[in-house]
Amino acid sequence: MRHRLHYYSLMAMPALFAGMLLLAAVFTLRQPRRGRTGMLVVAGVASGFLFYFVTNLIYAMGGAGTLPVVLAAWAPSLIVLMVASAALLHLEDG
């Protein structure tokens, strides 16, 4: 089961990287004139740690058999892609 989880997580890795790229864009595409740059850095680091924790939690649930292996491998990638895309579209819309 762990081998299948690792295999599917490797398959989902490009989507995970794309989602992390979009998440980084959410925190870096702000105007520096607006201030609160330190707050953006803290929010970016906190979201990275939160994403890491949730990913490990979902992988642990998949390895234990609580979640299906395919869902456990693809869920973190799809979640970060959807959340980052929604945040980026909200940020750019005004």
C-alpha positions as CSV (number, residue, x, y, z in Angstrom):
1,M,0.0,0.0,0.0
2,R,2.8,2.4,0.8
3,H,4.5,1.7,-2.5
4,R,1.3,2.5,-4.4
5,L,0.9,5.7,-2.3
6,H,4.4,6.8,-3.2
7,Y,3.9,5.9,-6.9
8,Y,0.7,8.0,-7.1
9,S,2.2,10.9,-5.1
10,L,5.1,10.9,-7.6
11,M,2.6,11.1,-10.4
12,A,0.9,14.0,-8.7
13,M,4.1,15.9,-8.1
14,P,4.0,18.2,-11.2
15,A,0.5,19.3,-10.1
16,L,1.8,19.9,-6.6
17,F,4.7,22.0,-7.9
18,A,2.3,24.0,-10.1
19,G,0.1,24.6,-7.1
20,M,3.0,25.7,-4.9
21,L,4.1,28.1,-7.7
22,L,0.6,29.6,-7.8
23,L,0.6,29.8,-4.0
24,A,3.9,31.7,-4.0
25,A,2.5,34.0,-6.7
26,V,-0.4,34.9,-4.3
27,F,2.0,36.3,-1.8
28,T,4.5,37.9,-4.1
29,L,2.4,39.8,-6.6
30,R,1.2,42.5,-4.2
31,Q,2.2,46.1,-4.5
32,P,5.1,46.9,-2.2
33,R,3.8,50.4,-1.7
34,R,0.8,49.2,0.2
35,G,3.0,48.1,3.2
36,R,2.4,45.0,5.3
37,T,5.3,43.3,3.5
38,G,6.3,41.5,6.8
39,M,2.8,40.3,7.2
40,L,2.8,38.8,3.7
41,V,6.1,37.0,4.5
42,V,4.6,35.6,7.7
43,A,1.4,34.5,5.9
44,G,3.4,32.8,3.1
45,V,5.5,30.9,5.5
46,A,2.5,29.9,7.6
47,S,0.6,28.7,4.6
48,G,3.6,26.6,3.5
49,F,3.8,25.0,7.0
50,L,0.0,24.4,7.0
51,F,0.2,22.8,3.5
52,Y,3.1,20.6,4.6
53,F,1.2,19.5,7.8
54,V,-2.0,18.7,5.9
55,T,-0.1,16.8,3.2
56,N,1.6,14.6,5.7
57,L,-1.7,14.0,7.5
58,I,-3.5,13.0,4.3
59,Y,-0.6,10.7,3.3
60,A,-0.7,9.1,6.7
61,M,-4.4,8.5,6.4
62,G,-3.8,7.0,2.9
63,G,-1.0,4.8,4.2
64,A,-3.2,3.5,7.1
65,G,-6.0,2.6,4.7
66,T,-8.5,5.3,6.0
67,L,-8.5,7.0,2.6
68,P,-8.2,5.4,-0.8
69,V,-4.6,5.5,-2.0
70,V,-5.3,7.5,-5.2
71,L,-7.3,10.1,-3.3
72,A,-4.7,10.4,-0.7
73,A,-2.0,11.0,-3.3
74,W,-3.8,13.4,-5.5
75,A,-5.8,15.4,-2.9
76,P,-3.0,17.7,-1.6
77,S,-2.1,18.6,-5.1
78,L,-5.6,19.3,-6.2
79,I,-6.4,21.2,-3.0
80,V,-3.4,23.5,-3.3
81,L,-4.1,24.1,-7.0
82,M,-7.7,25.0,-6.4
83,V,-7.1,27.2,-3.3
84,A,-4.1,29.0,-4.9
85,S,-6.0,29.6,-8.2
86,A,-9.0,31.0,-6.3
87,A,-6.8,33.2,-4.2
88,L,-4.9,34.4,-7.2
89,L,-8.0,35.1,-9.2
90,H,-9.5,37.0,-6.2
91,L,-6.3,39.0,-5.8
92,E,-6.1,40.0,-9.5
93,D,-9.8,40.7,-9.8
94,G,-9.6,43.6,-7.4
